[in-house]
Amino acid sequence: MLSYIIRRILLLIPVLLGVSLLTFSLLFLIPGDPAQSLLGQKGTEVQLEQLREEMGLDDPFLVQYGRYVGNVVQGDLGESVKSKEEVSVEISTRLPATMELTIFAMTVAIVIGVLAGVIAAVKQYSWFDNLSMTGALFGVSLPIFFLGLMMIWIFSVQLNILPASGRLSNHIELESITNFYLLDSILTGNWAAFKDVFLHLLMPGLALGTIPMAIIARMTRSSMLEVMKQDYIRTANAKGLAKPIVIFRHAIKNAFLPVLTVIGLQFGLLLGGAVLTETIFSWPGIGRYVLNAVLGRDYPVVQSSILIIATIFVIVNLITDILYKYFDPRISYE
């Protein structure tokens, strides 16, 4: 197992090099001039030339890419063209917000999706099965931006029970330790802040988690139905084991492997797809940060953010592969 983990970690190098090369190439080919974007329409030609030279934009592609990779290897993600701040510092203040939202959304999606899928499979063709699978189809078809706007209109505008934007109310003070507000509120014992953070998380978390929840529910139902037709399940039933024991001890564990694959992929997609959710709910995460950077031609921010998201995606999938061994001991990594 250890050698497998080391091999997978080493595979990170070519994967991240490929991601960085692809991102750098796309941004290099996209029309637009970061120097012009920075100076605006009032910039003179002399100022533009001077800024391009300072930023190294006149250098050949390979020189620019080599300089970028060399800096990243040394831990230097560059400087934001817009704010002139270190990209690593700016990302470190925003990434926890996105990670907290993504983890919350994924937790909700897994708990509700797996539970609904298992019950739907056990009670196949019942009203719950029909209702949950119709709901899953509805959830996977509904655009996030529409769902988010509807939730704001219902729960914030009409009912006024949930905050429409942000991570924390202005009148609540919270000491920042990890920048994960839920965790910080627990560590500091600030339960008023915990309640406020939780309420702020509910709508964006549910909006972001709706599609993976629907996919997980459908996949769990399908996998459970397949497993429950296996001989060992029939044997367990024939031995007179109670139905909950057959389901929870024998069926779910074996049915969870394909669901685990979906969870790993969806987690990565949520990280990359949080842009819309963060924009709708004014969530101060990396999604809005990248969107603003793309619009402002802030290339160092875009390149470094995509590289970090890709790294997290690969690590999550590595964890998923390792968990396979727990759910199916027959799997060998030697």
Secondary structure, DSSP 8 states (H G I E B T S, - for coil): -HHHHHHHHHHHHHHHHHHHHHHHHHHHHSS--HHHHHH-TT--HHHHHHHHHHHTTTS-HHHHHHHHHHHHHTT---B-TTT-SBHHHHHHHHHHHHHHHHHHHHHHHHHHHHHHHHHHHHTTTSHHHHHHHHHHHHHHHS-HHHHHHHHIIIIIIIS--S--SSSS-TT-----SSS-HHHHHHHTT-HHHHHHHHHHHHHHHHHHHHHHHHHHHHHHHHHHHHHTTSHHHHHHHHTT--HHHIIIIIIHHHHHHHHHHHHHHHHHHHHHTHHHHHHHTT--SHHHHHHHHHHTT-HHHHHHHHHHHHHHHHHHHHHHHHHHHHH-TT----
